[in-house]
Amino acid sequence: MAFISSGYDPNEPMKDRITDIGPRYFEEFYPPIIKANKGKWLYHEVIEPGVLVHVSETGDEVYTVRVGGCRIMSVSMIREICDIAEKHCDGYVRWTTRNNIEFMVDSKDKVEPLKKDLASRKFAAGSFKFPIGGTGTSITNIVHTQGWIHCHTPATDASGPVKATMDVLFEDFQQHRMPAKLRVSLACCLNMCGAVHCSDIAILGYHRKPPMLDHEYLDKMCEIPLAIAACPTAAIRPAKVELEDGRKVNSVAVKVERCMFCGNCYTMCPSMPLADKEGDGIVLMVGGKVSNRISAPKFSKVVVAFIPNEPPRWETTTKTIKKIIDVYATHANKYERLGEWAERIGWERFFQLCELDFTHHLIDDFRDPAYYTWRQTTNFKF
């Protein structure tokens, strides 16, 4: 009734809407040509790497120039992006889910001036601020998590390996060499706020040691029941511990064989740190995808059990990823995603071609019945 008394009409929910309460109405941010042709688009084409055209049934066309961006941007960079949008796109700009930036214009004549402007903007060291690419069968931006810059449980950095990897793959960002789209993701730990469980190539930070226990301060700094409840494998239990000076304190004990090194306990209890220089590193996974196209969605599979962190350039990680991608580009059929190709030739052959060692750590022993019985895809057969 409060809504009714304030003038809200359920039959016309947008009438007299107060837009500073909650998010603003999304249609306010549409370019005029997008708003005018909503629901009328017939098809789109990738004209060249980084440039798309969408054609409406009204005859209108929208040309999109996609450029690579970074997940963590400075204010000055965002202001420059807005300046470009004001100059070429009537102030409209959008970001993709993979941190690319898209500038849209309503005429083909406006594409070349926009491209030239973007290509002319460089950092002091000479690299492109706004590299054009990331469409179709190219390798687009890497979705990644926080890493050492912001998160409390990472086993690797995010920005560092992503920058190093994209430097190695930059040529494939600007060309269509791949048989199909290829998506790379990074998550800094297996709690995975990144999409590494379903990416063609996934970089996963991995801890190999259980949390360290600061018994002297644990009960003072932590709610012990919260730390115990946070463990997904029930590896933590309350314990009485005797310190070197003879004092007995309330603390916890960790059953190492049950610990999966996720760091959830450290989230609840700062006296249970997990980060370790020798124990932390990177796992590489391949073959995942979200798409239902051709075959059902797939989970990524571990193909490299551990690579040590090697800042600042992560040489072993980037070299291995480059090798996998080059082999895939050479051997896969057109439209075949990386996981589909690996399954067609057999994973044994995949390891041989990519010159990867197979160890017992890579055996998938997941046997949950739901893995086989639940309907996991919208794919169907008549």
C-alpha atoms as a printed R data frame, in Angstrom:
    type eleno elety resid chain resno      x       y       z
1   ATOM     1    CA   MET     A     1  0.000   0.000   0.000
2   ATOM     2    CA   ALA     A     2  2.943   2.327   0.603
3   ATOM     3    CA   PHE     A     3  3.797   2.071  -3.071
4   ATOM     4    CA   ILE     A     4  0.196   2.824  -4.082
5   ATOM     5    CA   SER     A     5  0.019   5.848  -1.766
6   ATOM     6    CA   SER     A     6  3.245   7.201  -3.255
7   ATOM     7    CA   GLY     A     7  1.732   7.171  -6.733
8   ATOM     8    CA   TYR     A     8  3.053   3.831  -7.991
9   ATOM     9    CA   ASP     A     9  0.783   2.314 -10.647
10  ATOM    10    CA   PRO     A    10  1.348  -1.465 -11.102
11  ATOM    11    CA   ASN     A    11 -0.226  -1.234 -14.560
12  ATOM    12    CA   GLU     A    12  2.347   1.392 -15.574
13  ATOM    13    CA   PRO     A    13  5.401   0.617 -13.432
14  ATOM    14    CA   MET     A    14  7.688   3.068 -15.247
15  ATOM    15    CA   LYS     A    15  5.349   6.058 -14.939
16  ATOM    16    CA   ASP     A    16  6.818   8.870 -12.803
17  ATOM    17    CA   ARG     A    17  9.671   6.591 -11.764
18  ATOM    18    CA   ILE     A    18 12.102   8.178  -9.314
19  ATOM    19    CA   THR     A    19 15.387   7.159 -10.921
20  ATOM    20    CA   ASP     A    20 17.742   8.203  -8.139
21  ATOM    21    CA   ILE     A    21 16.401   5.364  -5.983
22  ATOM    22    CA   GLY     A    22 18.174   2.195  -7.054
23  ATOM    23    CA   PRO     A    23 19.768   1.782 -10.484
24  ATOM    24    CA   ARG     A    24 18.713   4.116 -13.256
25  ATOM    25    CA   TYR     A    25 16.529   2.734 -16.022
26  ATOM    26    CA   PHE     A    26 18.902   0.971 -18.416
27  ATOM    27    CA   GLU     A    27 17.297   2.354 -21.585
28  ATOM    28    CA   GLU     A    28 18.641   5.786 -20.632
29  ATOM    29    CA   PHE     A    29 22.078   4.503 -21.601
30  ATOM    30    CA   TYR     A    30 21.149   3.132 -25.026
31  ATOM    31    CA   PRO     A    31 22.543   4.998 -28.038
32  ATOM    32    CA   PRO     A    32 19.519   6.422 -29.894
33  ATOM    33    CA   ILE     A    33 19.911   4.032 -32.842
34  ATOM    34    CA   ILE     A    34 20.000   1.024 -30.474
35  ATOM    35    CA   LYS     A    35 16.866   2.209 -28.682
36  ATOM    36    CA   ALA     A    36 15.032   2.854 -31.959
37  ATOM    37    CA   ASN     A    37 15.798  -0.628 -33.300
38  ATOM    38    CA   LYS     A    38 15.328  -2.702 -30.159
39  ATOM    39    CA   GLY     A    39 14.006  -6.129 -31.114
40  ATOM    40    CA   LYS     A    40 14.483  -5.440 -34.833
41  ATOM    41    CA   TRP     A    41 18.042  -6.608 -35.437
42  ATOM    42    CA   LEU     A    42 18.320  -9.157 -38.251
43  ATOM    43    CA   TYR     A    43 21.963 -10.238 -38.131
44  ATOM    44    CA   HIS     A    44 25.512  -9.177 -37.372
45  ATOM    45    CA   GLU     A    45 28.871  -9.776 -39.010
46  ATOM    46    CA   VAL     A    46 32.486  -9.452 -37.964
47  ATOM    47    CA   ILE     A    47 33.911  -7.272 -40.727
48  ATOM    48    CA   GLU     A    48 37.504  -7.520 -39.512
49  ATOM    49    CA   PRO     A    49 39.152  -8.293 -36.172
50  ATOM    50    CA   GLY     A    50 37.680  -5.881 -33.667
51  ATOM    51    CA   VAL     A    51 34.988  -4.418 -35.927
52  ATOM    52    CA   LEU     A    52 31.365  -5.635 -36.084
53  ATOM    53    CA   VAL     A    53 28.247  -4.465 -37.889
54  ATOM    54    CA   HIS     A    54 24.668  -5.097 -36.750
55  ATOM    55    CA   VAL     A    55 21.913  -4.675 -39.363
56  ATOM    56    CA   SER     A    56 18.286  -3.924 -38.508
57  ATOM    57    CA   GLU     A    57 15.143  -4.761 -40.444
58  ATOM    58    CA   THR     A    58 14.664  -0.995 -40.797
59  ATOM    59    CA   GLY     A    59 17.911  -0.773 -42.762
60  ATOM    60    CA   ASP     A    60 19.816   0.924 -39.933
61  ATOM    61    CA   GLU     A    61 23.363  -0.236 -39.242
62  ATOM    62    CA   VAL     A    62 25.484  -0.002 -36.124
63  ATOM    63    CA   TYR     A    63 29.243  -0.409 -36.352
64  ATOM    64    CA   THR     A    64 31.091  -1.477 -33.211
65  ATOM    65    CA   VAL     A    65 34.829  -1.098 -32.660
66  ATOM    66    CA   ARG     A    66 36.047  -3.291 -29.797
67  ATOM    67    CA   VAL     A    67 39.275  -2.559 -27.971
68  ATOM    68    CA   GLY     A    68 41.078  -4.335 -25.174
69  ATOM    69    CA   GLY     A    69 40.804  -2.881 -21.703
70  ATOM    70    CA   CYS     A    70 42.050  -3.784 -18.253
71  ATOM    71    CA   ARG     A    71 40.039  -4.900 -15.257
72  ATOM    72    CA   ILE     A    72 41.558  -2.368 -12.892
73  ATOM    73    CA   MET     A    73 41.520   1.081 -14.504
74  ATOM    74    CA   SER     A    74 42.770   4.461 -13.377
75  ATOM    75    CA   VAL     A    75 40.468   7.460 -13.309
76  ATOM    76    CA   SER     A    76 42.557   9.121 -16.025
77  ATOM    77    CA   MET     A    77 42.094   6.102 -18.306
78  ATOM    78    CA   ILE     A    78 38.317   6.131 -17.822
79  ATOM    79    CA   ARG     A    79 38.230   9.863 -18.531
80  ATOM    80    CA   GLU     A    80 40.141   9.307 -21.769
81  ATOM    81    CA   ILE     A    81 37.664   6.602 -22.765
82  ATOM    82    CA   CYS     A    82 34.819   9.021 -22.107
83  ATOM    83    CA   ASP     A    83 36.572  11.697 -24.193
84  ATOM    84    CA   ILE     A    84 36.805   9.277 -27.134
85  ATOM    85    CA   ALA     A    85 33.122   8.426 -26.742
86  ATOM    86    CA   GLU     A    86 32.204  12.122 -26.713
87  ATOM    87    CA   LYS     A    87 34.294  12.769 -29.819
88  ATOM    88    CA   HIS     A    88 33.094   9.864 -31.979
89  ATOM    89    CA   CYS     A    89 30.002   8.240 -30.414
90  ATOM    90    CA   ASP     A    90 27.835  11.052 -29.007
91  ATOM    91    CA   GLY     A    91 29.043  10.139 -25.531
92  ATOM    92    CA   TYR     A    92 27.923   6.480 -25.554
93  ATOM    93    CA   VAL     A    93 30.294   3.643 -24.617
94  ATOM    94    CA   ARG     A    94 29.946   0.148 -23.188
95  ATOM    95    CA   TRP     A    95 32.071  -2.550 -21.542
96  ATOM    96    CA   THR     A    96 31.854  -6.264 -22.312
97  ATOM    97    CA   THR     A    97 31.902  -8.984 -19.668
98  ATOM    98    CA   ARG     A    98 35.553  -9.676 -20.544
99  ATOM    99    CA   ASN     A    99 36.666  -6.095 -19.863
100 ATOM   100    CA   ASN     A   100 36.757  -5.032 -23.515
101 ATOM   101    CA   ILE     A   101 35.507  -1.553 -24.402
102 ATOM   102    CA   GLU     A   102 33.099  -1.069 -27.316
103 ATOM   103    CA   PHE     A   103 32.584   2.193 -29.189
104 ATOM   104    CA   MET     A   104 29.452   2.217 -31.389
105 ATOM   105    CA   VAL     A   105 28.819   4.513 -34.364
106 ATOM   106    CA   ASP     A   106 25.783   4.683 -36.648
107 ATOM   107    CA   SER     A   107 27.622   5.124 -39.949
108 ATOM   108    CA   LYS     A   108 30.388   3.273 -41.764
109 ATOM   109    CA   ASP     A   109 32.032   6.631 -42.552
110 ATOM   110    CA   LYS     A   110 32.732   7.112 -38.844
111 ATOM   111    CA   VAL     A   111 34.601   3.804 -38.404
112 ATOM   112    CA   GLU     A   112 37.967   4.700 -39.945
113 ATOM   113    CA   PRO     A   113 38.391   8.031 -38.077
114 ATOM   114    CA   LEU     A   114 37.552   6.199 -34.829
115 ATOM   115    CA   LYS     A   115 40.070   3.410 -35.573
116 ATOM   116    CA   LYS     A   116 42.813   5.909 -36.428
117 ATOM   117    CA   ASP     A   117 42.182   7.855 -33.233
118 ATOM   118    CA   LEU     A   118 42.317   4.664 -31.120
119 ATOM   119    CA   ALA     A   119 45.492   3.409 -32.823
120 ATOM   120    CA   SER     A   120 47.224   6.743 -32.269
121 ATOM   121    CA   ARG     A   121 46.867   6.658 -28.487
122 ATOM   122    CA   LYS     A   122 49.816   4.963 -26.815
123 ATOM   123    CA   PHE     A   123 51.435   4.710 -23.419
124 ATOM   124    CA   ALA     A   124 54.783   6.354 -22.757
125 ATOM   125    CA   ALA     A   125 56.579   3.038 -23.341
126 ATOM   126    CA   GLY     A   126 54.981   2.732 -26.799
127 ATOM   127    CA   SER     A   127 52.293   0.082 -26.270
128 ATOM   128    CA   PHE     A   128 48.720   0.630 -27.440
129 ATOM   129    CA   LYS     A   129 46.286   2.082 -24.939
130 ATOM   130    CA   PHE     A   130 43.326   0.831 -26.960
131 ATOM   131    CA   PRO     A   131 44.325  -2.170 -29.116
132 ATOM   132    CA   ILE     A   132 41.571  -3.130 -31.571
133 ATOM   133    CA   GLY     A   133 40.563  -6.819 -31.644
134 ATOM   134    CA   GLY     A   134 38.992  -9.510 -29.477
135 ATOM   135    CA   THR     A   135 36.114 -10.529 -31.775
136 ATOM   136    CA   GLY     A   136 35.107 -13.777 -33.440
137 ATOM   137    CA   THR     A   137 37.786 -16.479 -33.423
138 ATOM   138    CA   SER     A   138 40.391 -14.283 -31.804
139 ATOM   139    CA   ILE     A   139 41.594 -14.570 -28.219
140 ATOM   140    CA   THR     A   140 39.804 -11.863 -26.316
141 ATOM   141    CA   ASN     A   141 40.566 -10.372 -22.902
142 ATOM   142    CA   ILE     A   142 41.195 -12.668 -19.948
143 ATOM   143    CA   VAL     A   143 38.550 -12.626 -17.225
144 ATOM   144    CA   HIS     A   144 40.372 -12.624 -13.916
145 ATOM   145    CA   THR     A   145 40.015 -12.133 -10.202
146 ATOM   146    CA   GLN     A   146 41.737  -9.824  -7.693
147 ATOM   147    CA   GLY     A   147 45.113 -11.400  -7.037
148 ATOM   148    CA   TRP     A   148 47.746 -10.006  -4.747
149 ATOM   149    CA   ILE     A   149 46.558  -6.448  -5.287
150 ATOM   150    CA   HIS     A   150 43.334  -6.839  -3.323
151 ATOM   151    CA   CYS     A   151 42.391 -10.369  -2.207
152 ATOM   152    CA   HIS     A   152 43.358 -12.062   1.061
153 ATOM   153    CA   THR     A   153 43.514 -15.719  -0.096
154 ATOM   154    CA   PRO     A   154 45.228 -15.743  -3.538
155 ATOM   155    CA   ALA     A   155 47.816 -18.359  -4.440
156 ATOM   156    CA   THR     A   156 48.941 -16.283  -7.427
157 ATOM   157    CA   ASP     A   157 48.553 -12.777  -8.740
158 ATOM   158    CA   ALA     A   158 45.876 -11.817 -11.251
159 ATOM   159    CA   SER     A   159 47.062  -8.723 -13.089
160 ATOM   160    CA   GLY     A   160 50.647 -10.032 -13.396
161 ATOM   161    CA   PRO     A   161 50.013 -13.414 -15.098
162 ATOM   162    CA   VAL     A   162 47.184 -11.923 -17.174
163 ATOM   163    CA   LYS     A   163 49.405  -9.138 -18.520
164 ATOM   164    CA   ALA     A   164 52.250 -11.581 -19.207
165 ATOM   165    CA   THR     A   165 49.909 -14.055 -20.946
166 ATOM   166    CA   MET     A   166 48.168 -11.424 -23.076
167 ATOM   167    CA   ASP     A   167 51.571 -10.054 -24.145
168 ATOM   168    CA   VAL     A   168 52.384 -13.524 -25.494
169 ATOM   169    CA   LEU     A   169 48.932 -13.891 -27.116
170 ATOM   170    CA   PHE     A   170 48.589 -10.310 -28.367
171 ATOM   171    CA   GLU     A   171 48.892 -11.216 -32.068
172 ATOM   172    CA   ASP     A   172 45.944 -13.573 -31.700
173 ATOM   173    CA   PHE     A   173 43.938 -10.783 -30.076
174 ATOM   174    CA   GLN     A   174 44.183  -8.890 -33.365
175 ATOM   175    CA   GLN     A   175 43.607 -11.721 -35.836
176 ATOM   176    CA   HIS     A   176 41.240 -14.633 -36.494
177 ATOM   177    CA   ARG     A   177 43.681 -17.555 -36.483
178 ATOM   178    CA   MET     A   178 41.775 -19.841 -34.110
179 ATOM   179    CA   PRO     A   179 39.411 -22.574 -35.388
180 ATOM   180    CA   ALA     A   180 36.735 -21.255 -33.008
181 ATOM   181    CA   LYS     A   181 36.501 -18.792 -30.163
182 ATOM   182    CA   LEU     A   182 39.016 -19.402 -27.407
183 ATOM   183    CA   ARG     A   183 38.461 -18.018 -23.943
184 ATOM   184    CA   VAL     A   184 41.132 -17.742 -21.255
185 ATOM   185    CA   SER     A   185 40.309 -17.083 -17.586
186 ATOM   186    CA   LEU     A   186 42.238 -16.778 -14.342
187 ATOM   187    CA   ALA     A   187 41.232 -17.376 -10.732
188 ATOM   188    CA   CYS     A   188 43.712 -16.740  -7.938
189 ATOM   189    CA   CYS     A   189 42.548 -19.657  -5.780
190 ATOM   190    CA   LEU     A   190 40.133 -22.549  -6.029
191 ATOM   191    CA   ASN     A   191 37.323 -20.538  -4.448
192 ATOM   192    CA   MET     A   192 37.155 -19.295  -8.023
193 ATOM   193    CA   CYS     A   193 35.523 -15.923  -8.338
194 ATOM   194    CA   GLY     A   194 36.763 -16.309 -11.933
195 ATOM   195    CA   ALA     A   195 35.279 -18.563 -14.625
196 ATOM   196    CA   VAL     A   196 38.057 -21.142 -14.700
197 ATOM   197    CA   HIS     A   197 35.734 -24.135 -14.293
198 ATOM   198    CA   CYS     A   198 34.350 -23.620 -17.819
199 ATOM   199    CA   SER     A   199 37.030 -21.894 -19.925
200 ATOM   200    CA   ASP     A   200 38.988 -23.198 -22.915
201 ATOM   201    CA   ILE     A   201 42.186 -22.440 -21.004
202 ATOM   202    CA   ALA     A   202 42.129 -21.681 -17.300
203 ATOM   203    CA   ILE     A   203 44.879 -20.392 -15.023
204 ATOM   204    CA   LEU     A   204 44.185 -21.341 -11.405
205 ATOM   205    CA   GLY     A   205 46.158 -20.247  -8.374
206 ATOM   206    CA   TYR     A   206 46.636 -23.205  -6.036
207 ATOM   207    CA   HIS     A   207 47.798 -23.561  -2.429
208 ATOM   208    CA   ARG     A   208 49.596 -26.814  -1.531
209 ATOM   209    CA   LYS     A   209 50.039 -26.370   2.192
210 ATOM   210    CA   PRO     A   210 47.488 -26.250   5.033
211 ATOM   211    CA   PRO     A   211 46.940 -23.042   7.017
212 ATOM   212    CA   MET     A   212 49.548 -22.004   9.558
213 ATOM   213    CA   LEU     A   213 48.215 -21.688  13.097
214 ATOM   214    CA   ASP     A   214 49.113 -18.775  15.338
215 ATOM   215    CA   HIS     A   215 47.940 -20.433  18.549
216 ATOM   216    CA   GLU     A   216 48.929 -17.554  20.840
217 ATOM   217    CA   TYR     A   217 46.572 -15.050  19.201
218 ATOM   218    CA   LEU     A   218 43.985 -17.288  17.541
219 ATOM   219    CA   ASP     A   219 41.388 -17.216  20.305
220 ATOM   220    CA   LYS     A   220 41.902 -13.456  20.767
221 ATOM   221    CA   MET     A   221 41.471 -12.574  17.104
222 ATOM   222    CA   CYS     A   222 38.971 -15.155  15.872
223 ATOM   223    CA   GLU     A   223 35.536 -16.555  16.533
224 ATOM   224    CA   ILE     A   224 36.646 -20.190  16.663
225 ATOM   225    CA   PRO     A   225 33.174 -21.592  15.833
226 ATOM   226    CA   LEU     A   226 33.106 -19.456  12.670
227 ATOM   227    CA   ALA     A   227 36.516 -20.718  11.565
228 ATOM   228    CA   ILE     A   228 35.388 -24.319  12.118
229 ATOM   229    CA   ALA     A   229 32.073 -23.807  10.308
230 ATOM   230    CA   ALA     A   230 33.812 -22.129   7.348
231 ATOM   231    CA   CYS     A   231 35.700 -25.297   6.407
232 ATOM   232    CA   PRO     A   232 33.895 -27.133   3.570
233 ATOM   233    CA   THR     A   233 35.628 -30.445   4.308
234 ATOM   234    CA   ALA     A   234 35.307 -30.455   8.130
235 ATOM   235    CA   ALA     A   235 39.098 -30.436   8.497
236 ATOM   236    CA   ILE     A   236 39.138 -28.056  11.482
237 ATOM   237    CA   ARG     A   237 38.261 -28.949  15.069
238 ATOM   238    CA   PRO     A   238 38.626 -27.106  18.396
239 ATOM   239    CA   ALA     A   239 41.721 -27.944  20.421
240 ATOM   240    CA   LYS     A   240 43.506 -27.020  23.635
241 ATOM   241    CA   VAL     A   241 47.129 -26.104  22.913
242 ATOM   242    CA   GLU     A   242 50.022 -25.655  25.338
243 ATOM   243    CA   LEU     A   243 52.368 -22.790  24.411
244 ATOM   244    CA   GLU     A   244 56.141 -22.754  24.986
245 ATOM   245    CA   ASP     A   245 55.716 -20.746  28.173
246 ATOM   246    CA   GLY     A   246 53.413 -23.402  29.616
247 ATOM   247    CA   ARG     A   247 50.143 -21.531  29.119
248 ATOM   248    CA   LYS     A   248 47.177 -23.497  27.761
249 ATOM   249    CA   VAL     A   249 44.989 -21.678  25.239
250 ATOM   250    CA   ASN     A   250 41.910 -22.381  23.210
251 ATOM   251    CA   SER     A   251 42.798 -22.935  19.568
252 ATOM   252    CA   VAL     A   252 42.098 -25.283  16.655
253 ATOM   253    CA   ALA     A   253 43.715 -28.272  14.987
254 ATOM   254    CA   VAL     A   254 43.720 -29.034  11.256
255 ATOM   255    CA   LYS     A   255 43.357 -32.544   9.855
256 ATOM   256    CA   VAL     A   256 45.753 -32.141   6.948
257 ATOM   257    CA   GLU     A   257 44.501 -35.094   4.914
258 ATOM   258    CA   ARG     A   258 41.060 -33.473   4.750
259 ATOM   259    CA   CYS     A   259 42.269 -29.936   3.964
260 ATOM   260    CA   MET     A   260 41.816 -28.790   0.365
261 ATOM   261    CA   PHE     A   261 43.772 -25.535   0.904
262 ATOM   262    CA   CYS     A   262 40.891 -23.229  -0.022
263 ATOM   263    CA   GLY     A   263 41.604 -20.526   2.571
264 ATOM   264    CA   ASN     A   264 38.011 -20.196   3.790
265 ATOM   265    CA   CYS     A   265 39.265 -20.484   7.348
266 ATOM   266    CA   TYR     A   266 41.586 -17.515   6.847
267 ATOM   267    CA   THR     A   267 38.595 -15.506   5.655
268 ATOM   268    CA   MET     A   268 37.076 -16.044   9.097
269 ATOM   269    CA   CYS     A   269 40.285 -16.086  11.108
270 ATOM   270    CA   PRO     A   270 43.389 -13.986  10.358
271 ATOM   271    CA   SER     A   271 45.442 -16.227  12.666
272 ATOM   272    CA   MET     A   272 45.204 -19.035  10.077
273 ATOM   273    CA   PRO     A   273 47.183 -17.633   7.104
274 ATOM   274    CA   LEU     A   274 47.600 -19.844   4.043
275 ATOM   275    CA   ALA     A   275 49.913 -17.969   1.663
276 ATOM   276    CA   ASP     A   276 53.327 -19.607   1.265
277 ATOM   277    CA   LYS     A   277 56.088 -18.771  -1.207
278 ATOM   278    CA   GLU     A   278 57.052 -22.391  -1.969
279 ATOM   279    CA   GLY     A   279 53.604 -23.911  -1.598
280 ATOM   280    CA   ASP     A   280 51.700 -21.492  -3.831
281 ATOM   281    CA   GLY     A   281 51.625 -21.612  -7.610
282 ATOM   282    CA   ILE     A   282 49.542 -22.196 -10.725
283 ATOM   283    CA   VAL     A   283 47.478 -25.077 -12.110
284 ATOM   284    CA   LEU     A   284 46.533 -25.064 -15.811
285 ATOM   285    CA   MET     A   285 43.158 -26.420 -16.920
286 ATOM   286    CA   VAL     A   286 41.757 -26.763 -20.443
287 ATOM   287    CA   GLY     A   287 38.668 -27.844 -22.340
288 ATOM   288    CA   GLY     A   288 35.799 -26.055 -20.606
289 ATOM   289    CA   LYS     A   289 33.047 -24.070 -22.271
290 ATOM   290    CA   VAL     A   290 29.648 -22.572 -21.481
291 ATOM   291    CA   SER     A   291 28.217 -22.698 -24.985
292 ATOM   292    CA   ASN     A   292 25.637 -25.301 -26.044
293 ATOM   293    CA   ARG     A   293 26.786 -24.969 -29.650
294 ATOM   294    CA   ILE     A   294 27.686 -28.303 -31.341
295 ATOM   295    CA   SER     A   295 28.217 -30.049 -27.986
296 ATOM   296    CA   ALA     A   296 27.090 -29.694 -24.400
297 ATOM   297    CA   PRO     A   297 28.867 -27.365 -21.947
298 ATOM   298    CA   LYS     A   298 32.051 -28.858 -20.512
299 ATOM   299    CA   PHE     A   299 34.082 -28.512 -17.347
300 ATOM   300    CA   SER     A   300 37.766 -27.665 -17.590
301 ATOM   301    CA   LYS     A   301 40.232 -30.472 -16.869
302 ATOM   302    CA   VAL     A   302 43.596 -30.164 -15.118
303 ATOM   303    CA   VAL     A   303 46.477 -30.704 -17.560
304 ATOM   304    CA   VAL     A   304 49.395 -29.183 -15.601
305 ATOM   305    CA   ALA     A   305 49.301 -30.003 -11.887
306 ATOM   306    CA   PHE     A   306 51.612 -27.234 -10.658
307 ATOM   307    CA   ILE     A   307 53.807 -24.405 -11.933
308 ATOM   308    CA   PRO     A   308 55.645 -22.209  -9.403
309 ATOM   309    CA   ASN     A   309 54.920 -18.494  -9.354
310 ATOM   310    CA   GLU     A   310 57.546 -16.706 -11.456
311 ATOM   311    CA   PRO     A   311 56.894 -12.968 -11.202
312 ATOM   312    CA   PRO     A   312 57.083 -10.656 -12.979
313 ATOM   313    CA   ARG     A   313 56.660 -12.511 -16.318
314 ATOM   314    CA   TRP     A   314 55.527 -16.064 -15.328
315 ATOM   315    CA   GLU     A   315 57.668 -17.558 -18.112
316 ATOM   316    CA   THR     A   316 56.747 -21.238 -17.674
317 ATOM   317    CA   THR     A   317 53.023 -20.522 -17.465
318 ATOM   318    CA   THR     A   318 52.948 -18.305 -20.565
319 ATOM   319    CA   LYS     A   319 55.174 -20.665 -22.567
320 ATOM   320    CA   THR     A   320 52.907 -23.639 -21.769
321 ATOM   321    CA   ILE     A   321 49.726 -21.727 -22.662
322 ATOM   322    CA   LYS     A   322 51.255 -20.532 -25.938
323 ATOM   323    CA   LYS     A   323 52.231 -24.114 -26.825
324 ATOM   324    CA   ILE     A   324 48.713 -25.452 -26.172
325 ATOM   325    CA   ILE     A   325 47.135 -22.688 -28.263
326 ATOM   326    CA   ASP     A   326 49.533 -23.127 -31.196
327 ATOM   327    CA   VAL     A   327 48.914 -26.892 -31.279
328 ATOM   328    CA   TYR     A   328 45.143 -26.358 -31.102
329 ATOM   329    CA   ALA     A   329 45.205 -23.760 -33.897
330 ATOM   330    CA   THR     A   330 47.229 -26.141 -36.098
331 ATOM   331    CA   HIS     A   331 45.268 -29.363 -35.576
332 ATOM   332    CA   ALA     A   332 41.623 -28.580 -34.727
333 ATOM   333    CA   ASN     A   333 38.820 -28.518 -37.267
334 ATOM   334    CA   LYS     A   334 36.956 -25.315 -38.058
335 ATOM   335    CA   TYR     A   335 34.358 -24.378 -35.386
336 ATOM   336    CA   GLU     A   336 35.843 -26.962 -32.971
337 ATOM   337    CA   ARG     A   337 36.412 -25.670 -29.435
338 ATOM   338    CA   LEU     A   338 39.561 -26.753 -27.618
339 ATOM   339    CA   GLY     A   339 37.802 -29.329 -25.429
340 ATOM   340    CA   GLU     A   340 35.923 -30.767 -28.410
341 ATOM   341    CA   TRP     A   341 39.183 -31.169 -30.298
342 ATOM   342    CA   ALA     A   342 40.868 -32.871 -27.318
343 ATOM   343    CA   GLU     A   343 37.970 -35.293 -26.925
344 ATOM   344    CA   ARG     A   344 37.949 -36.103 -30.651
345 ATOM   345    CA   ILE     A   345 41.652 -36.970 -30.826
346 ATOM   346    CA   GLY     A   346 41.740 -38.405 -27.302
347 ATOM   347    CA   TRP     A   347 43.324 -36.830 -24.248
348 ATOM   348    CA   GLU     A   348 46.380 -39.094 -24.550
349 ATOM   349    CA   ARG     A   349 47.085 -37.599 -27.966
350 ATOM   350    CA   PHE     A   350 46.427 -34.118 -26.606
351 ATOM   351    CA   PHE     A   351 49.159 -34.559 -23.989
352 ATOM   352    CA   GLN     A   352 51.568 -35.875 -26.636
353 ATOM   353    CA   LEU     A   353 50.983 -33.045 -29.094
354 ATOM   354    CA   CYS     A   354 51.216 -30.362 -26.403
355 ATOM   355    CA   GLU     A   355 54.339 -32.026 -24.915
356 ATOM   356    CA   LEU     A   356 52.785 -32.195 -21.446
357 ATOM   357    CA   ASP     A   357 53.641 -34.791 -18.819
358 ATOM   358    CA   PHE     A   358 50.758 -36.889 -17.503
359 ATOM   359    CA   THR     A   359 50.900 -37.723 -13.796
360 ATOM   360    CA   HIS     A   360 48.583 -39.423 -11.329
361 ATOM   361    CA   HIS     A   361 47.637 -35.945 -10.058
362 ATOM   362    CA   LEU     A   362 45.629 -35.430 -13.247
363 ATOM   363    CA   ILE     A   363 43.310 -38.435 -12.901
364 ATOM   364    CA   ASP     A   364 39.695 -37.292 -12.565
365 ATOM   365    CA   ASP     A   365 38.176 -39.436  -9.819
366 ATOM   366    CA   PHE     A   366 35.012 -37.369  -9.290
367 ATOM   367    CA   ARG     A   367 32.169 -39.880  -9.012
368 ATOM   368    CA   ASP     A   368 29.169 -37.974  -7.674
369 ATOM   369    CA   PRO     A   369 26.035 -39.633  -9.134
370 ATOM   370    CA   ALA     A   370 24.561 -36.235  -9.983
371 ATOM   371    CA   TYR     A   371 27.491 -35.732 -12.351
372 ATOM   372    CA   TYR     A   372 25.966 -38.417 -14.546
373 ATOM   373    CA   THR     A   373 22.250 -38.208 -13.834
374 ATOM   374    CA   TRP     A   374 21.314 -34.533 -13.621
375 ATOM   375    CA   ARG     A   375 20.319 -32.746 -16.781
376 ATOM   376    CA   GLN     A   376 23.222 -30.364 -17.300
377 ATOM   377    CA   THR     A   377 22.439 -28.795 -20.672
378 ATOM   378    CA   THR     A   378 19.701 -27.455 -22.878
379 ATOM   379    CA   ASN     A   379 20.979 -29.677 -25.684
380 ATOM   380    CA   PHE     A   380 18.441 -32.320 -26.703
381 ATOM   381    CA   LYS     A   381 17.803 -34.912 -29.370
382 ATOM   382    CA   PHE     A   382 14.476 -35.881 -30.923
